[in-house]
Amino acid sequence: MLTAILVDDDYPVIRYLSQAVPWSELGIELIGCYYSGLEAWEKAQQSPPDLIITDIGMPKMNGLEMLELFRAVQPGIRAIILSCHNEFKYAQQALKLNVGEYILKESLDIEQLQQAIRTLVAEVGLNRQQHTEMLVYKQKQSQNRAALKEKFLKDTLYQ
């Protein structure tokens, strides 16, 4: 199961999202709700979540600054931005941070958010599967290399 945090300085938004999204049905455990980027960073950096759903404009540290810090620690972290800012510069910064979805709060549809979460969950699952397959491949490669080395040594000794 993946983990997620919500970060927004608007309490009603946090409350609504924490209750309206069927987290466990989506394969996610909601492990924290924070009211600023700084609070989220301080409390979740030791065990970064797989997914962050955040606002941009918050006191002390905005959502983009927080995502930048989390990406430095865990490059594969996924993010969705919910924001009132429809200026291009914010969307551009979000793209640079590889944000999965940028949704304006005024047009927020819970089904749209759930679909964005499903997409990110599928991406994480695919990445984990590829990582596992790569580990299996490397293990087989190592075993084959050892077997070839042993065969070479035996052939050399018998000649």
Buried (B, 14 or more C-beta within 10 A) or exposed (E): EBBBBBBBBBEEBBEBBEEEBEBEEBBBEBBBBBBBBBBBBEEBBEEBBBBBBBBBBBEBBBBBBBBBBBBEEEEEBBBBBBBEBEEEEBBEBBEEBEBBBBBEBEEBEEEEBBEBBBBBBEEBEEEEEEEEEEEEEEEEEEEEEEEEEEEEEEEEEEE
